[in-house]
Structures are given as structure tokens and as C-alpha cells.
Amino acid sequence: MIASPHLVETHALTKQYDALKALAACTLAVRTGEVFGLLGPNGSGKTTLIRLLMGFLKPTSGRATIAGLDCYRESVAAHRLVAYLPGEARLFRQMRGYDALKFFSRVRPGGDYQRSLALAERLELDLTRQVAFFSTGMRQKLALAATLSFDAPLVILDEPTANLDPTVR
């Protein structure tokens, strides 16, 4: 098998729920180091594509790979290569901001607590506050700082600027 120069590849990737075709024959290729954005109206399949890439959904047909790994069948190995921010990140509300960043930096290899602290500072987060008392935008910033602390070859951000003030976007 010839190694592909692409970090992410999909070929005729399709996801169908009964009569609803959520994603239809999506083919794309993203090289290492390339920035790739998914743009489209609500309901156009952006999040479905991301969930297929993360192996959370089984494709109806077609295939998706990350660094040659099948996104569904080899999802555990593929996840090791990805820093992922879901559209609605879940955080531990009882923790203080700095504890949440420490937890996420330790929970998997490649996390860098100091890097997450630096990102949080740039985003002007008060990490001494309990997450339960963060605004929605502040929680989004915290999740972004936690996600971007990982040194991963692939970063997947689903709606990363949702709920952020226009000056931060």
C-alpha cells in the first residue's frame, strides 16, 4: 500500500438516517500543515462529517481516514492524533478553571498544562473561578484552551467561536 500525503481523507463518505441523508458522498483530502474550514448552512452536514471523522458515527457508505487509520474501525488509534473540541464541550462545573485545565492536560498524552495556562491568559480567563460560575463564552474559552494545549498533528474544532464575544473571535 502506498502511503498517502494526506492527513485526512474521505472518499464518497455518506451518512443516512432512514430517509434523511445527513452527508452525501463527501470526498476531501487535507494535507499535514494545511488549514481546512467547513462552511455551510445549518443542517448541511458539517458536524456529521466531524463525528464521522472522530469515529462517533458509522458511515452508511464510503470511508474516512486520519493518517491512514480508518476513522471508525481504528478510532482509538486515530484519536491519539487529534485534539478535538466538540460543538458543545462538557466541563466539570465543580472545578476551578485551573483545575479543569490541569485535568485535561493529564488525562491523555500530549497535554501541556503550561501551554493551556498561557492560552487561558491570552483569552483573559479568570481561572480561580469555579466553572459553574463561568458564562457560556468563558466556558467556551476554557474548552478551547484545554483543547489547544495538546500537541496533536490534527486539530478539529466544531464551532470554536460559538458564544464568544466578537472581539475574541
Secondary structure by P-SEA (a helix, b strand, c coil): cccccccbbbccbbbbcccccccccccccccccbbbbbbbcccccaaaaaaaaacccccccccccccccccccaaaaaaaacccccccccccccccaaaaaaaaaaccccccaaaaaaaaaaaccccccccccccaaaaaaaaaaaaacccccbbbbcccccccccccc
